[in-house]
């Protein structure tokens, strides 16, 4: 064989698209802002390789994983949240007020969760983690040990129900012999789950709570103290993982002018808009990271 034909120039190595994860943390009704982020990502052709949800965030990451359209998620949000936490679970109230007579136990939840179960069934049906189009992880908390629990198998209805089990409001949910509660109790923004799955870039949506304007009641003081603690924990989470891990963490933090409660469903359009706005702020950077379809085609 002639020497000139013996060696061919090496082809340039193929460039691997960064492995992208989307994480939506706990935040109650504020998690509807995830729909705003979802709409922008969908419009830009940004496709996550992994989605991670915690507490209210799990409601939306589960939908993303199943391939639900963002517009459909927006429509369902209005129906799902309306009146969701208005029914009282009277047995739990009696056990709380008269524990010796009615027998207080760890499965107390002051909200009748039948409506919650029906809403989750309507959203996900009998779908399991195996049915998702995008890998999904959901974070919950073990009621007894307090450790975070990584859920990656079984029915989505059960996993999401466990992750949103807000202490005192929704009863703990049993999975595999453990009683599980809200994922936000152990980790309000489970970035570490995405890091352990090898994500290169993590879009992490977290939710701070504005300080109370007036603390003229015991409830107001308690809410302000909890909000301050969670806000500091959230900022520390961003700072820690950004400093010690190789993954590129892009914080997306919608801003709200006032506290948003679970019954403030009239604010849903505003919450979604804030989610879009926060995502648009980081969109130029996402384009630099070659995450959009236009960026990939032009690479």
C-alpha positions in Angstrom: 0.0 0.0 0.0 1.5 3.4 -0.9 2.7 5.4 2.1 0.4 8.3 1.3 -2.7 6.1 1.5 -1.6 4.3 4.6 -2.4 7.2 7.0 -5.6 9.2 6.9 -6.1 12.4 8.8 -7.8 11.9 12.1 -11.4 13.0 12.2 -12.2 15.7 14.8 -13.6 14.2 18.0 -17.4 14.4 18.3 -18.4 17.0 20.9 -20.7 15.5 23.6 -23.6 17.7 24.6 -23.4 18.5 28.3 -25.6 16.3 30.4 -28.4 18.6 31.7 -30.5 18.2 34.9 -33.4 20.3 36.0 -34.1 20.4 39.8 -37.2 22.0 41.3 -37.2 22.4 45.0 -39.8 22.8 47.7 -41.9 25.9 47.9 -45.6 25.1 48.1 -47.7 27.0 45.6 -44.6 28.9 44.5 -43.5 25.7 42.7 -46.0 26.5 40.0 -43.2 28.8 38.8 -41.6 25.6 37.5 -44.2 25.8 34.7 -42.8 29.2 33.7 -39.3 27.7 33.5 -40.7 24.7 31.6 -42.4 26.9 29.0 -39.1 28.7 28.3 -37.1 25.5 28.1 -39.7 23.9 25.8 -39.7 27.0 23.5 -35.9 27.1 23.3 -35.6 23.4 22.6 -33.7 22.7 25.8 -34.2 19.1 26.7 -33.1 17.8 30.2 -31.5 14.4 30.5 -32.7 14.1 34.2 -35.3 15.8 36.3 -35.3 15.9 40.1 -38.2 17.1 42.2 -38.8 17.8 45.9 -42.1 18.5 47.6 -44.2 20.8 45.4 -41.5 20.7 42.8 -42.1 16.9 42.4 -45.5 17.7 41.0 -43.9 19.4 38.0 -40.8 17.3 37.4 -43.0 14.2 37.3 -45.0 15.8 34.5 -41.9 16.9 32.7 -40.5 13.3 33.0 -43.7 11.9 31.4 -43.5 14.3 28.5 -46.4 16.5 29.4 -46.7 19.8 27.5 -46.0 22.9 29.6 -49.3 24.5 28.5 -51.2 21.4 29.7 -49.3 21.6 33.0 -50.4 25.3 33.3 -54.0 24.5 32.6 -54.0 21.6 35.1 -52.3 23.8 37.8 -55.4 26.0 38.0 -57.7 23.0 38.6 -55.3 21.1 40.8 -54.5 23.7 43.4 -58.0 25.2 43.8 -59.4 24.1 47.1 -56.8 21.4 47.5 -56.1 22.0 51.2 -59.5 23.2 52.4 -60.9 19.9 53.6 -60.3 19.0 57.2 -59.3 15.5 58.4 -61.5 15.5 61.5 -60.0 12.3 63.0 -56.6 13.9 63.0 -58.0 17.0 64.6 -59.6 14.9 67.4 -56.4 13.0 68.0 -54.5 16.2 68.2 -56.9 17.9 70.6 -57.7 14.8 72.7 -54.8 12.5 72.4 -55.6 10.3 75.4 -59.1 9.7 74.3 -58.7 9.3 70.6 -55.1 8.0 70.5 -52.6 10.4 68.9 -50.2 8.7 66.4 -47.5 9.7 64.0 -49.8 9.6 60.9 -51.7 12.8 61.9 -52.5 15.2 59.1 -55.0 18.0 59.5 -55.9 18.2 55.9 -58.2 15.5 54.4 -56.0 14.3 51.6 -58.7 12.6 49.5 -58.7 15.6 47.1 -54.9 15.4 46.9 -55.0 11.8 46.0 -57.7 12.4 43.3 -55.6 15.2 41.8 -52.5 13.1 41.7 -54.4 10.2 40.1 -55.7 12.6 37.4 -52.2 13.9 36.7 -50.3 10.6 36.6 -52.8 7.7 36.4 -51.1 4.4 37.1 -47.8 5.6 35.5 -44.6 4.5 37.2 -41.0 5.6 37.1 -40.5 3.0 34.3 -43.0 4.9 32.1 -41.1 8.2 32.1 -39.5 9.5 28.9 -36.8 11.4 30.9 -35.2 9.8 34.0 -36.8 11.1 37.2 -35.8 11.3 40.9 -38.0 12.4 43.7 -36.8 13.4 47.2 -38.7 12.6 50.4 -37.8 12.4 54.1 -37.9 9.4 56.4 -40.2 10.5 59.3 -38.3 8.6 61.9 -34.7 8.9 61.0 -34.9 12.4 59.3 -32.7 11.2 56.4 -33.4 12.1 52.8 -34.9 9.3 50.8 -34.2 9.0 47.0 -37.3 7.6 45.2 -36.7 6.2 41.7 -39.1 3.3 41.3 -42.7 2.4 41.9 -45.8 4.5 41.1 -45.5 8.2 40.6 -48.6 8.8 42.6 -47.0 7.3 45.7 -43.7 9.0 45.2 -45.1 12.5 44.7 -47.6 12.0 47.5 -44.8 11.1 49.9 -42.7 14.1 48.8 -45.5 16.6 49.4 -46.5 15.3 52.8 -46.1 18.6 54.7 -45.8 17.9 58.4 -49.1 18.3 60.4 -51.0 19.1 57.1 -50.7 16.0 55.0 -50.3 12.5 56.6 -47.0 10.7 56.1 -47.1 8.2 53.3 -45.9 4.6 53.5 -43.4 3.3 50.9 -41.4 0.1 51.3 -42.1 -0.1 55.0 -41.0 3.5 55.8 -43.2 6.5 56.6 -42.2 9.3 54.4 -42.8 13.1 54.7 -42.1 16.2 52.7 -38.7 16.2 50.9 -38.2 19.8 51.9 -37.7 18.8 55.5 -34.3 17.2 54.8 -33.2 19.0 51.6 -35.3 21.8 50.1 -33.2 21.8 46.9 -31.8 18.3 46.2 -29.0 19.3 43.8 -26.8 16.5 45.2 -29.1 13.9 43.6 -28.4 15.4 40.2 -24.7 15.5 40.9 -24.6 11.9 41.8 -26.2 11.0 38.5 -23.4 12.7 36.6 -25.1 15.9 35.5 -22.7 18.4 34.0 -25.1 21.4 34.1 -27.9 21.7 36.7 -30.7 24.2 36.4 -31.8 24.5 40.0 -35.0 26.4 40.8 -35.3 27.3 44.5 -37.7 29.6 46.3 -36.9 32.1 49.0 -39.7 33.6 51.2 -39.9 37.3 51.6 -39.7 38.5 55.2 -42.9 39.2 57.0 -43.8 42.9 56.8 -45.5 42.7 60.2 -44.9 40.3 63.0 -47.9 41.2 65.1 -48.8 37.6 66.1 -47.2 34.4 67.3 -47.9 32.8 63.9 -46.3 35.7 62.2 -43.1 35.4 64.3 -43.0 31.6 63.6 -43.5 32.1 59.9 -40.8 34.8 59.7 -38.3 32.6 61.6 -38.9 29.6 59.4 -38.6 31.7 56.3 -35.3 33.1 57.4 -33.9 29.7 58.2 -35.0 28.2 54.9 -33.6 31.2 52.9 -30.2 30.9 54.6 -30.2 27.1 53.9 -31.1 27.6 50.3 -28.3 30.1 49.7 -25.9 27.9 51.5 -26.9 25.0 49.3 -26.2 26.9 46.1 -22.8 28.2 47.5 -21.7 24.8 48.8 -22.4 22.8 45.7 -21.0 25.5 43.4 -17.8 25.5 45.3 -17.0 21.8 45.8 -18.5 20.0 42.8 -17.5 20.0 39.1 -21.0 20.5 37.9 -22.1 23.9 36.5 -25.0 25.0 38.8 -27.3 27.6 37.4 -29.6 29.0 40.1 -33.1 30.1 39.0 -34.8 32.0 41.8 -38.2 33.6 41.0 -38.8 36.7 43.1 -42.1 37.3 44.8 -43.1 40.6 46.3 -45.0 39.0 49.2 -45.5 35.6 50.8 -47.4 33.1 48.7 -49.6 30.7 50.7 -51.1 27.4 49.5 -54.5 29.0 49.3 -53.5 31.9 47.1 -54.5 30.2 43.9 -55.5 33.5 42.3 -51.8 34.3 42.1 -51.0 31.3 39.8 -50.7 33.4 36.6 -48.4 35.8 38.4 -46.3 32.9 39.8 -45.9 31.3 36.4 -44.9 34.7 35.0 -42.2 35.1 37.7 -40.9 31.6 36.8 -40.6 32.7 33.1 -38.9 35.9 34.1 -36.3 34.2 36.3 -35.5 31.7 33.5 -35.2 34.4 30.8 -32.6 36.1 33.0 -30.3 33.1 32.7 -31.2 32.2 29.1 -28.3 34.0 27.4 -25.9 32.0 29.6 -27.7 28.7 28.7 -27.2 29.6 25.1 -23.5 30.0 25.8 -23.5 26.6 27.3 -24.7 25.1 24.0 -28.0 23.8 25.5 -30.5 25.2 23.1 -31.4 23.5 19.8 -30.2 26.5 17.9 -26.9 26.4 19.8 -26.4 22.7 19.1 -27.1 23.1 15.4 -24.7 26.0 15.1 -21.9 24.3 17.0 
